[in-house]
């Protein structure tokens, strides 16, 4: 009945004045609970009397998860069938012991695969409750009680280790926090020491005719001007220390209210990613200093940066659809650790989580990162080059220029070599004329006989033989497309 649609058992509803089948509701189980049981009882009434059917009652707890989808998600029907089969096969105390033993095994399995803290805690509570009921009602085997106790202790130890690690991570940020120094009575008490004479004059009907004070014009730093996101991104500055906090809030509100429309209007602009990246760097530089002692503000900072990153990713994917086939390098569970209290921020977290989930579901090459250093046939750099005409034209241009440079270098080498060979041959046909001259050495105070080659024609020619030619590299250098 879960696979076949039977109109007699299907749920119906009224829409537009007509009765239609409601596929999103569960069908009535009357063909199993009424028809099938009656047929089985009628086939052999004597056996039914001698060996009556063992009936069990199960609390189904039909919890439904349903949001932004066509059909609802319900608890597993197969799990219900398995439990009914076990309960009708085993004795009551055996069934209870088996279920407690199985839950303890599931809890240990969850600990081995590092499930999240909430799930481990819920499973541990369920397992301990099963063990307590089993011990109170049926007693239960010793090995079942030992396994339940071991699983619950392992879960507590696992959660305690995680909590201690969390405390170690946040301890440097709480070095100046001393709750014992807080004075709630003093901080919540309002004292108006000079208000009694004023109140007594008002109660007695005496009013002061002189104002005695002038209007005070407050001085504050200029706020962040947010007429449009384009103008804000072009002249983004968070000001000095006094105005930085307010300007950060203005920036976050502007991103919260207008980034979606700005992203839709700039999907095809080539410099849109650079504008958002510059805004992220400026915002992080200011927010990281201003929010360093506030965990909630740091969570808002991370959320704002991720929302800006989502716009960059949307623009990049719209301009290069191949990017959608590779991981976006942002894990979906990153949002679970944010500390947020406003409803609008929680809604943005939900939208961002849905986007990241869809982004990971559409990935075709899960094991290939955009930033991997090695290049294969399925790497993004190789596949993008194979589909990019400008880059192929650039490579062809670089290759042609390299060939021309190589031909010019070969011609230069041949010319220099011919010159060297000609001078060598001319020098070989001449006779060296080395004249001996006497040179007076002052330090040694004697004459030294040296050969004078200034008049030797072969030596003059051999001095011109040596030549230098620079090495030509055929390696393709980086080329910037216009």
Beta strands, then each sheet from edge to edge (+ up, - down):
strand 1: 12-15
strand 2: 18-21
strand 3: 435-441
strand 4: 446-452
sheet 1: 1+ 2-
sheet 2: 3+ 4-
end
